[in-house]
Amino acid sequence: MRARGRGEALRIDVCVCTYRRRELEDTLRSIGAMAVPANVVVRLIVADNDVEPSARDLVSALSAELPFETVYVHCPASNISIARNACLDHVTGDFLAFIDDDETASKEWLTELLAVAEDTGADAVLGPVHAVYSDEAPVWMRKGDFHSTAPVWVNGEIRTGYTCNVMLRHASSFVAGRRFDLGLGQTGGEDTEYFTHLHRAGGKIAFAPRAVVHETVPGSRARLSWLTKRRFRFGQTHGRLIGDQRDASGLMPQIGLAAAKVAYCFAAASALAIAPVLRNRYALRGVMHAGVVSGLMGVREIRQYGEEPVGRRGNAA
């Protein structure tokens, strides 16, 4: 990426990875309607991860309406890491932002991400994802808001992240050359690993609380079974990343600690049987810690998407 000259516009590429999602049109229209700061040029990259270029016609039709240059990339198939890496390969801007194809951006989304990136100098800036529930979703789920996404703080810092709402500094030495693990492109967790390694390498991750995107929760995800599977897989990824930093003798204390947390969480869930929000929160946390045990023991993450992974694993360090 070339250096930006004095007075030259700041360039931001907004990246959307998609796979047969009818909500993509709403996502792209929300990006087209967002506010853009002065002296900023936005370009839109849509990476289609389907075997056939199923999103091409929609993107082509909308490109005439959207106020930004739009780039369509066909990057088969059924492996989200392939799509994310395709976006990274086509980025030319000073910053790049990821948003999911079932989300809609708030009007100030990009402005808020950029403001925090410039104020903090961070290599990555996360924003919150606010879940939108239908009336058919269980009351406990709506009340407890189990689907919204926000970063986790550990000792005053953010140590990992997600791609459903993030801005990356393209020229950062912690971003340049780093790619998403193809081996995790069908299990999920590729973004957790990406940002964990970015942080371990010395990269800084910040948070923009007003850079909101919204995600409607479909009926297929408004189920305890879906949340259970997702929490377990998240725990598996977290356990594997912990295990990567320890030898065999150092794993046993971690496994014991995670197992103790499993027992505590399920005991708390049982004691709170009449309080569904707290009961399910503790139960799902127990499931996550069970996933940590699984990951620490080297069990491969459960596959959630697509077919067999392709390509070799590994991010830039």
C-alpha positions as CSV (number, residue, x, y, z in Angstrom):
1,M,0.0,0.0,0.0
2,R,1.4,3.4,-1.0
3,A,1.9,6.2,1.6
4,R,-0.8,8.8,1.7
5,G,0.2,12.3,0.6
6,R,-0.5,15.6,2.4
7,G,-4.1,16.6,1.9
8,E,-4.9,13.3,0.2
9,A,-8.2,11.7,1.1
10,L,-8.2,8.9,3.7
11,R,-9.3,5.6,2.0
12,I,-11.4,3.0,3.8
13,D,-12.4,-0.4,2.3
14,V,-15.5,-1.9,3.8
15,C,-15.5,-5.6,3.4
16,V,-18.5,-8.0,3.4
17,C,-18.1,-11.7,3.1
18,T,-21.3,-13.4,1.9
19,Y,-22.7,-16.9,1.4
20,R,-26.3,-17.2,0.1
21,R,-27.7,-14.6,2.4
22,R,-30.8,-12.8,1.3
23,E,-30.1,-10.2,4.0
24,L,-27.1,-9.0,2.0
25,E,-29.2,-6.4,0.2
26,D,-30.1,-4.8,3.5
27,T,-26.5,-4.8,4.6
28,L,-25.2,-3.1,1.4
29,R,-28.0,-0.5,1.5
30,S,-27.2,0.3,5.1
31,I,-23.5,0.8,4.1
32,G,-24.6,3.1,1.3
33,A,-26.7,5.2,3.7
34,M,-24.0,5.7,6.4
35,A,-22.3,9.0,7.1
36,V,-18.8,9.4,5.7
37,P,-16.4,11.8,7.4
38,A,-15.0,14.7,5.3
39,N,-11.9,13.8,3.2
40,V,-12.6,10.1,3.4
41,V,-13.2,7.9,0.3
42,V,-15.0,4.6,0.8
43,R,-14.8,1.5,-1.4
44,L,-16.9,-1.6,-0.9
45,I,-15.6,-5.1,-1.4
46,V,-18.1,-8.0,-1.5
47,A,-16.5,-11.5,-1.3
48,D,-18.9,-14.2,-2.4
49,N,-18.0,-17.6,-0.8
50,D,-20.6,-19.7,-2.8
51,V,-19.5,-22.3,-5.3
52,E,-21.5,-20.4,-7.9
53,P,-21.3,-16.6,-8.0
54,S,-24.8,-16.3,-6.6
55,A,-24.4,-12.8,-5.2
56,R,-22.9,-11.3,-8.4
57,D,-26.2,-10.1,-9.9
58,L,-27.4,-8.5,-6.7
59,V,-24.1,-6.7,-6.2
60,S,-24.0,-5.6,-9.8
61,A,-27.5,-4.2,-9.6
62,L,-26.9,-2.3,-6.3
63,S,-23.6,-0.9,-7.4
64,A,-25.4,1.5,-9.6
65,E,-27.3,2.9,-6.6
66,L,-24.5,2.9,-4.0
67,P,-22.5,6.0,-3.6
68,F,-19.2,4.1,-3.4
69,E,-17.0,2.1,-5.8
70,T,-18.0,-1.5,-5.4
71,V,-15.8,-4.5,-6.1
72,Y,-17.2,-8.0,-6.4
73,V,-14.9,-11.0,-5.7
74,H,-15.9,-14.6,-6.3
75,C,-13.9,-16.8,-3.9
76,P,-15.3,-20.3,-3.6
77,A,-16.2,-22.2,-1.6
78,S,-17.9,-22.7,1.7
79,N,-14.9,-21.6,3.8
80,I,-15.2,-18.2,5.5
81,S,-11.4,-17.8,5.9
82,I,-11.1,-18.0,2.1
83,A,-13.5,-15.1,1.8
84,R,-11.9,-13.0,4.6
85,N,-8.5,-13.5,3.0
86,A,-9.8,-12.5,-0.4
87,C,-11.0,-9.3,1.1
88,L,-7.5,-8.7,2.6
89,D,-5.9,-9.4,-0.7
90,H,-8.0,-6.8,-2.5
91,V,-7.7,-4.0,0.1
92,T,-5.9,-0.9,-1.1
93,G,-7.1,1.6,1.6
94,D,-5.5,3.1,4.7
95,F,-8.1,1.2,6.8
96,L,-10.4,-1.8,6.2
97,A,-13.6,-2.6,8.0
98,F,-15.5,-5.9,8.2
99,I,-19.3,-6.2,8.7
100,D,-21.3,-9.5,8.3
101,D,-23.8,-10.0,5.5
102,D,-26.7,-10.4,8.0
103,E,-26.1,-7.1,9.8
104,T,-27.0,-3.5,9.1
105,A,-24.7,-0.6,9.9
106,S,-25.9,2.4,11.9
107,K,-25.5,5.8,10.3
108,E,-22.4,6.7,12.3
109,W,-20.8,3.3,12.2
110,L,-17.8,4.0,10.1
111,T,-17.3,7.5,11.6
112,E,-17.2,6.1,15.1
113,L,-14.7,3.3,14.2
114,L,-12.4,5.8,12.5
115,A,-12.6,8.3,15.3
116,V,-11.4,5.7,17.9
117,A,-8.8,4.4,15.5
118,E,-7.3,7.9,15.1
119,D,-7.6,8.8,18.8
120,T,-6.0,5.6,20.1
121,G,-3.6,4.6,17.3
122,A,-5.0,1.1,17.7
123,D,-4.3,-1.6,15.1
124,A,-7.8,-2.9,15.4
125,V,-11.0,-1.2,16.7
126,L,-14.1,-3.3,17.6
127,G,-17.7,-2.1,17.7
128,P,-20.7,-3.7,19.4
129,V,-23.3,-5.9,17.6
130,H,-26.8,-5.4,18.9
131,A,-29.1,-8.3,18.4
132,V,-32.7,-7.7,17.2
133,Y,-35.1,-10.4,18.4
134,S,-38.5,-11.3,17.0
135,D,-41.5,-11.7,19.3
136,E,-41.3,-15.5,18.7
137,A,-37.9,-15.7,20.4
138,P,-38.1,-17.1,24.0
139,V,-38.7,-14.4,26.6
140,W,-35.6,-15.4,28.6
141,M,-33.5,-15.0,25.5
142,R,-34.8,-11.5,24.7
143,K,-34.5,-10.4,28.3
144,G,-31.0,-11.8,28.7
145,D,-29.9,-10.6,25.3
146,F,-27.8,-13.7,24.6
147,H,-26.9,-12.9,21.0
148,S,-25.4,-9.4,21.2
149,T,-21.6,-9.2,20.8
150,A,-19.1,-7.0,22.6
151,P,-15.4,-7.4,23.5
152,V,-14.2,-9.1,26.6
153,W,-11.8,-7.1,28.8
154,V,-9.0,-8.8,30.7
155,N,-7.0,-6.7,33.2
156,G,-7.9,-3.5,31.3
157,E,-7.2,-4.7,27.8
158,I,-8.9,-6.5,24.9
159,R,-6.9,-9.6,24.0
160,T,-9.0,-11.0,21.1
161,G,-11.7,-9.9,18.8
162,Y,-14.2,-10.7,16.0
163,T,-14.9,-9.8,12.4
164,C,-18.6,-9.0,12.6
165,N,-17.8,-5.3,13.5
166,V,-14.2,-4.2,13.3
167,M,-11.8,-1.8,11.6
168,L,-8.2,-2.7,10.9
169,R,-5.2,-0.3,10.2
170,H,-4.0,-1.7,6.9
171,A,-0.4,-0.4,7.2
172,S,0.1,-1.8,10.7
173,S,2.9,-4.3,11.0
174,F,0.6,-6.4,13.1
175,V,-2.0,-6.5,10.3
176,A,0.1,-6.5,7.1
177,G,0.6,-10.0,5.9
178,R,-1.6,-11.6,8.5
179,R,-4.3,-14.0,7.2
180,F,-7.2,-16.1,8.6
181,D,-6.5,-19.8,9.2
182,L,-8.1,-21.9,6.4
183,G,-8.3,-24.9,8.7
184,L,-10.8,-23.0,10.9
185,G,-12.9,-21.7,8.0
186,Q,-15.7,-24.2,8.5
187,T,-15.6,-24.6,12.3
188,G,-15.6,-21.0,13.2
189,G,-13.1,-19.4,15.6
190,E,-10.8,-18.1,12.8
191,D,-11.4,-14.5,13.9
192,T,-10.7,-15.3,17.5
193,E,-7.4,-16.9,16.5
194,Y,-6.6,-14.0,14.2
195,F,-7.0,-11.3,16.8
196,T,-5.5,-13.4,19.6
197,H,-2.3,-13.7,17.5
198,L,-2.4,-10.0,16.6
199,H,-2.6,-9.1,20.3
200,R,0.2,-11.6,21.3
201,A,2.4,-10.1,18.6
202,G,2.0,-6.7,20.2
203,G,-1.0,-5.2,18.4
204,K,-3.4,-3.0,20.2
205,I,-7.2,-3.6,20.1
206,A,-9.6,-0.7,21.1
207,F,-13.3,-0.4,21.4
208,A,-15.8,2.1,19.8
209,P,-19.0,1.7,21.9
210,R,-21.0,3.9,19.5
211,A,-20.0,2.1,16.3
212,V,-23.1,0.0,16.4
213,V,-24.3,-2.6,13.9
214,H,-27.6,-4.5,14.2
215,E,-28.2,-8.2,13.6
216,T,-31.6,-9.8,13.4
217,V,-31.7,-13.2,15.1
218,P,-33.5,-15.7,12.8
219,G,-35.6,-18.5,14.3
220,S,-32.9,-21.0,13.6
221,R,-30.6,-19.2,16.0
222,A,-33.2,-18.3,18.6
223,R,-32.8,-21.7,20.3
224,L,-30.9,-22.9,23.3
225,S,-29.4,-25.7,21.2
226,W,-27.8,-23.2,18.8
227,L,-26.4,-21.1,21.6
228,T,-25.0,-24.3,23.3
229,K,-23.2,-25.4,20.1
230,R,-21.8,-21.9,19.6
231,R,-20.6,-21.6,23.2
232,F,-18.9,-25.0,23.2
233,R,-17.1,-24.2,19.9
234,F,-16.0,-20.9,21.3
235,G,-14.6,-22.7,24.4
236,Q,-12.8,-25.2,22.2
237,T,-11.0,-22.4,20.3
238,H,-10.1,-20.6,23.6
239,G,-8.8,-23.8,25.1
240,R,-6.7,-24.6,22.0
241,L,-5.2,-21.1,22.0
242,I,-4.3,-21.5,25.7
243,G,-2.8,-24.9,25.0
244,D,-0.7,-23.5,22.2
245,Q,1.3,-21.6,24.9
246,R,1.9,-24.5,27.3
247,D,3.8,-27.8,27.3
248,A,2.1,-31.0,28.4
249,S,2.9,-30.5,32.1
250,G,1.3,-27.0,32.0
251,L,-1.9,-28.3,30.6
252,M,-3.1,-30.3,33.5
253,P,-3.6,-27.4,35.9
254,Q,-5.5,-25.5,33.1
255,I,-7.7,-28.6,32.4
256,G,-8.4,-28.9,36.2
257,L,-9.3,-25.2,36.5
258,A,-11.7,-25.4,33.5
259,A,-13.3,-28.6,34.8
260,A,-13.9,-26.9,38.2
261,K,-15.5,-24.0,36.4
262,V,-17.8,-26.4,34.5
263,A,-18.9,-28.0,37.8
264,Y,-19.5,-24.6,39.5
265,C,-21.5,-23.2,36.5
266,F,-23.7,-26.3,36.3
267,A,-24.3,-26.3,40.0
268,A,-25.2,-22.6,39.9
269,A,-27.6,-23.3,36.9
270,S,-29.3,-26.1,38.9
271,A,-29.7,-23.8,42.0
272,L,-31.2,-21.1,39.7
273,A,-33.7,-23.4,38.0
274,I,-36.6,-21.0,38.6
275,A,-34.7,-18.0,37.1
276,P,-34.4,-18.8,33.4
277,V,-32.1,-15.9,32.4
278,L,-29.6,-16.6,35.1
279,R,-30.0,-20.4,34.8
280,N,-29.3,-20.4,31.1
281,R,-26.5,-17.9,31.4
282,Y,-24.7,-20.1,33.9
283,A,-25.5,-23.3,31.9
284,L,-24.1,-21.8,28.7
285,R,-21.0,-20.6,30.6
286,G,-20.6,-24.2,31.8
287,V,-20.8,-25.4,28.3
288,M,-18.2,-22.9,27.2
289,H,-15.8,-24.2,29.9
290,A,-16.5,-27.7,28.8
291,G,-15.4,-26.6,25.4
292,V,-12.2,-25.2,26.9
293,V,-11.5,-28.6,28.4
294,S,-12.0,-30.2,25.0
295,G,-9.7,-27.7,23.3
296,L,-7.0,-28.1,26.0
297,M,-7.1,-31.8,25.4
298,G,-6.5,-31.3,21.7
299,V,-10.0,-32.2,20.4
300,R,-10.6,-30.5,17.0
301,E,-13.3,-27.8,16.9
302,I,-16.7,-29.0,15.8
303,R,-17.4,-28.1,12.2
304,Q,-20.3,-25.7,11.7
305,Y,-20.1,-24.7,8.0
306,G,-19.3,-26.2,4.6
307,E,-17.3,-29.1,3.6
308,E,-13.8,-30.3,4.4
309,P,-11.3,-27.5,5.0
310,V,-8.8,-26.8,2.1
311,G,-5.3,-25.4,2.2
312,R,-2.8,-25.4,5.0
313,R,-3.3,-23.8,8.4
314,G,-1.4,-20.9,9.9
315,N,-1.5,-17.1,10.3
316,A,1.4,-14.8,10.1
317,A,2.9,-14.4,13.6
